[in-house]
Amino acid sequence: MATATWNGQVIAESDATIVVEGNHYFPPQSVSRENVSPSDASSVCPWKGTASYYDVIVDGDVNPGAAWYYPDPKSAASEIKGYVAFWRGVRVSS
């Protein structure tokens, strides 16, 4: 079971994460929608494609761009389509 936590709040929890480049990608349905909000940020990975971001929010505190996902990944990364990964202080334990 992998768990993503920020500011003492569980943001995501799943026993079906996919690990890519050391990051746990959580199934979309395992992410607490009340703790994420779409961000305008994006970035490009040469082999995965264009990532979109979420801000992580706990008790009014915002961690900008602390979660990312690939809504339309390149074929090499198709298994993580829509799956969510975390960084910027979000603790992921497994």
C-alpha positions in Angstrom: 0.0 0.0 0.0 1.4 3.4 -1.0 0.2 6.6 0.7 0.8 10.2 -0.2 0.6 12.6 2.7 1.0 16.4 3.1 0.5 18.5 6.2 -0.8 15.4 8.1 -3.5 14.7 5.5 -3.7 11.6 3.4 -4.0 12.8 -0.2 -3.9 9.4 -2.0 -3.7 5.8 -1.0 -3.6 2.7 -3.2 -2.1 -0.8 -3.5 -2.2 -0.4 -7.3 0.4 2.4 -7.9 2.7 2.2 -10.9 6.3 3.1 -10.2 8.1 5.0 -13.0 11.5 6.5 -12.5 11.1 6.1 -8.7 7.8 7.9 -8.5 4.6 6.2 -7.4 1.7 7.0 -9.8 -1.6 6.7 -8.0 -4.8 5.6 -9.8 -7.0 8.7 -10.3 -9.8 7.2 -8.2 -7.4 6.9 -5.2 -6.7 10.6 -5.0 -8.8 12.8 -2.7 -10.4 15.3 -5.0 -11.1 17.6 -2.1 -7.3 18.0 -1.7 -6.3 18.8 -5.3 -7.2 21.6 -7.6 -6.2 21.9 -11.3 -3.1 24.1 -12.0 -2.2 26.0 -15.1 1.3 24.5 -15.0 2.6 22.0 -17.5 5.9 20.4 -18.4 7.2 18.1 -21.1 9.0 14.8 -20.7 10.8 13.6 -23.8 9.4 10.1 -23.5 6.2 10.5 -21.4 4.8 13.6 -23.0 3.2 16.7 -21.6 2.3 16.7 -17.9 -0.5 18.6 -16.2 -0.4 19.7 -12.6 -2.6 19.9 -9.5 -2.1 22.2 -6.5 -2.4 20.2 -3.3 -4.6 21.8 -0.6 -4.9 20.9 3.0 -6.8 23.1 5.5 -6.5 26.2 3.3 -2.7 25.7 2.8 -1.7 25.4 -0.9 1.3 23.5 -2.2 1.4 24.7 -5.8 2.0 22.2 -8.5 2.7 19.4 -6.0 1.0 16.7 -8.1 1.3 15.9 -11.8 -0.3 13.5 -14.3 -0.2 12.8 -18.0 -3.7 13.2 -19.5 -2.5 12.1 -22.9 0.9 10.4 -22.6 3.1 9.1 -25.4 2.7 5.4 -26.1 5.8 4.5 -24.1 4.0 5.8 -21.0 0.4 4.8 -21.8 0.1 2.7 -18.6 0.2 5.9 -16.4 -2.5 7.8 -18.3 -4.4 9.9 -15.8 -2.4 8.5 -12.8 -1.2 11.0 -10.3 2.3 11.4 -8.8 3.5 13.8 -6.1 6.6 15.9 -5.1 7.3 19.3 -3.4 7.1 18.0 0.1 4.3 15.5 -0.3 5.5 12.4 1.4 5.0 9.1 -0.4 5.5 6.0 1.7 5.0 2.4 0.7 
